[in-house]
Structures are given as structure tokens and as C-alpha cells.
Amino acid sequence: MRSKQFVIPLVCLALIAGACGDGRNDGAADQGDVPRTDSPTTAANTDDTDDQTSPTTEGSSSETPSTEFPFDPSSNPFDWKDLGSAKEGVQTGTLRVPIDYKDPSKGTFDLYVARHLATQPSKRIGSLLVNPGGPGFGGSEFAVQAGAVYSEALLERFDIIGWDPRGTGESTPAIDCIDDYDRYFASTDITPDNAAERQQIIDLAKEFETKCAEKNAKILQFVGTNSSARDMDSIRRALGEEKISYFGFSYGSELGAAWATLFPSTVRAAVLDGATDPSSDFLTSGLQQSAGFEKSINKFLQRCSAEKACLLYNGGKAEKAFDDLMLSIDKTPIVSRSGRPKVTRGMALTAVAEAMYSETSWPDLEAALADAIRGDGSGLLDLYDTYFQRHNDGTYDDSLEAFQTISCMDAADRLTVAEEDDSAAQFVEAAPRFAPGTTGSYFCTFYPPAQDPRVTITGKGAGPVLVVGTTGDPATPLSSTENMAKALEQGALLVVTADQHTGYSVNQCSLDAVDNYLLKLAVPAAGKRC
């Protein structure tokens, strides 16, 4: 399974795909003979070691959804249906929620929701809402494939609830802006040589953002993180649970933190893995992430320089081989596959970013770079296509469009073209290999101003929230995760030693720490490392 954390695209990168979790059993559910309802009283646990009382400070939620959208759990508001024999114990359904919680007359979203039923229903604690990151990715798959993401202990005790956030995945209406990704992300030069090339970057950014705004005008101002957090509370109410637990990866940390801030009295437990820095603006976040990827790229190259078997060894000078290749591609893009664009420096760096999320992808990158040195860009193109989630038929998931739109609807400010360009030098300084672009990204420049920017994260009244970070995370560097823990009223930080994005199942220590918190509300000791 993969979590997602996107990067502010100083080199026309718009999303980063990352690995989280490792392969586990299929988690097929055994429902036994115990009747099931969606009431919070379903938790029939008698294990004295598991304290089911939330540690939160009781109080009213910061915000309450519209009373015009009541949910009666006994009437099955999701219209659950079994997914089939191939996924025993997994159900899917939809939940109708208002586009605008302040004015339900503006229409509705139908959220696509999946539920992996607890395999030990007699010991069921309740539901665990899950989100894989993004923003822009559907989360239902993390329930459908729960056995590949979560431990057996969690599968036994929780109904795993994943949903495609408003505007994403199978939820409707979904954000849709463009069809031809190559036009917008493969045709520009990130180090333009003249005014015409620079203007092309600006024009394409404006065209892309204008299309996104116009095609999604009805929902544009209502797809941000605040609205998704309100949907989480709607899901909780529709399930009939007074309090609920949450496990979010990457951007899912930001969503979970917003939910805990808006609805603190409903939080039983919350895990934020690979957490973002909730206080940073686009510029700061972009610099943090670029520096994180630069660190990972340098480590990859240092390893190649030290290992003669590495295809990029170059007599112990892998760094030079990489730098020379990037400069060569910048000057003369290399052929990839029939009918596809030649690989530019921006595309090559997108491919590199795709591989940096986990050391398990480094061999693929090594081979692709070695082929590129010989003039064959097909390996880099494959990584680039994986990054953008391109299908064999040439179509794409709409996650990139959703990512950029949601991100911009979370941000109050809009940088001008000049302000974007002024920031380029900071990125080159922070990440000369990863972010050598000489212009801005114009990421939100041409979007309308956001009417509901993301709430300031405090988690006040939500109780202890477990925040997990890895020492070598390229997308959400440990410093970002530390800042999330500090922003929360009772943020508890768990540091995991690993060169990858997110840390839940990196080792038994991190898995046990997260599981014990979710199952028993046992917060790891301050300063704990795995």
C-alpha cells in the first residue's frame, strides 16, 4: 500500500507518491455468530487491560454539522453492501453529505465509503477512520486492502473505515480539470533559457488553474480540509459512535489534526504518521520538503559511490554521474517511448522523487539512471508515469487535479508571479539537485482566493494525539513532524529510525507502539524512539 504526500512543485512537480506499510495477510474477516449494529454499544470487550474510556477532556465540539443532515444509524445510511467473496468481511456504500454545511441547499456530495469489519466482533472496540494522504487520493482502498496495511491486532478489534474524501476517487462529484498531463507537466523547461520559455510555464499554469476553477466551480470552495473534517464527523454520527478513532498517513495527519481541532470531544484516539508541519506556508513547506528530498537523493548517491556493484558507481563518483546526466538532459532531452515525450530534466527529477519514498525503489532508480546515461529514458519515464498514476491506456487518476485544488482551497494567500520567481533562488540553495528550477511554480497564483482556509491546528481538548515521524523521511522531514506534535495541545511524538515516508510498520517497535495506543490508549513514553 502507498501513502501520499505531495510537494509544492518548484520544478513542476505536483505530487509525490510514497510507501507506507508492508505486506501482511489478507485480513479476511470471520464474523462469527455475533449480531452487529453500528451503535457504539457494539464494543463488547471485557479485556480489563484495554481502557476504552477516551482520555479527552469533555466539552462541546468546536463546530457542529448542519442539523438538516441527521443520520439514523439504525436505518443503514450508508446502504452497506458486501464487496464479494474475494473480499470477505468488506462492505462498501455511500454517505450523502452537504456541499456546504452552512447552506445545505447548495447540493450534496455522495462519499464513497468502505468498511473492513472487525474479525473478532465480540471484542470490537469501535471504528477506526483511516486516510492514506494526499490530498487528492481516495481512502476507501485502505479499508478494502486493510490486511496489507494494518496489524492483525487492529483488524481484530476495529472496523476499518476508509472513504474517498469529497472531490476525490469514487466520491461524487469529483474534481476533474484536464486529461493531457504531458501538455502541462512534460513540455516545459524548468530552467528556461529565454523569455518565451518562461512565459510558457506561466501560461500553462494559468491555463491549468483556470480550467480547474471553471470546471469545478460548484464545489471549488468546499473541497478543503475543513470540509473533509466535517465529513469525518458526519461519518461518525452516521455510524452511531459517540467517539471514534483515527489513523492518518502523510497529509492524512493534517486532516486528522483539523478534525481533532474542530471536533475534539469526539476523539477517542488519533495517530498522525508522517505528519506535516501545520504552521508552515507554501514557501516554508516547499523548502522543508525539497531539503528532505535533497537529503535522500544525496544518501542514495553516496551509497552508489561506496558500492562498486551500483550501476551508477562511476569509479566512486556517482554524484558526478548524476549531476552530469541532469545537465545533459537539461540541454538535450532523451528519447523515452514511442508516442511519448522525450525525458526532460523536470521529468527526470519527478522520476527521482518517486523513487525516494523508500529504499526499496532505489534499485529501479539506479537502473533507470544507468539506462538514461546510455540515452534510453524509458526507465525514467516509467517512474515518472507511476508518480502521476498513469494507466496503460493513457488515462490518469484525477488525484493531481484534486491535490492542487484542495491545497489551494486550504491556503488563504496567493503569491504573484513575481513573488513566486523571487523564491526560486531559495530552493536552489536548499536543494540544488532536487530543485534547480529558475522560476516559480505559480502553484495557486491563478486560483480564486479561498473562502474557508484550513483551521489553525491546536487539538485543544482532544486529548493525547500520537504523532509519528521517521528520521529519513523525504516528504515530511522529521522537523515537520516535530512541529505537528508541538502544535497539538497534547501531541506525543514517536521517532522511528528509517529512510522512508511514514513509520508505522517499519519495525516491531513502531508497530507495537501505535497498536498499543490505538487499542489501549497507552501513550508512548516521552522521547521514545524505535
ABEGO torsion letter per residue (X at the ends): XBBBBBBBBAAGBABBBBBBEBBBBAGBBBAEABBBBABAAABABABAABBABBABBBEBBABBBBAABBBBAAAGAAGBBBAEAABBGBBBBBBBBBABAABAAAEBBBBBBBBBBBABAAABAEBBBBBAEOBGBBAAAAAAAAAAABBAAAAAABBBBBBBBBGBEABOBBBBABABAAAAAAABBABBABAAAAAAAAAAAAAAAAAAAAAAAAAAAAABAAAAAAAAAAAAAAAGBABBBBBBBEAAAAAAAAAAAABAAABABBBBBGBBBAABBAAAAAAAAAAAAAAAAAAAAAAAAABAABAAAGGGBAAAAAAAAAAAAAABBBBBBBGBBBBBAAAAAAAAAAAAABAAAAAAAAAAAAAAAAGBAAAAAAAAAAAAGBBAAGBBBAAAAAAAAAAAAABABBBBAAAAAAAAAAAAAABAAABABABBAGAAAABBBBABBBBBBAGBGAEBBBBBBBAABAABBAAAAAAAAAABABBBBBBBBBBBBEAAAABAAAAAAAAAAAAAGBBBBBGBBX
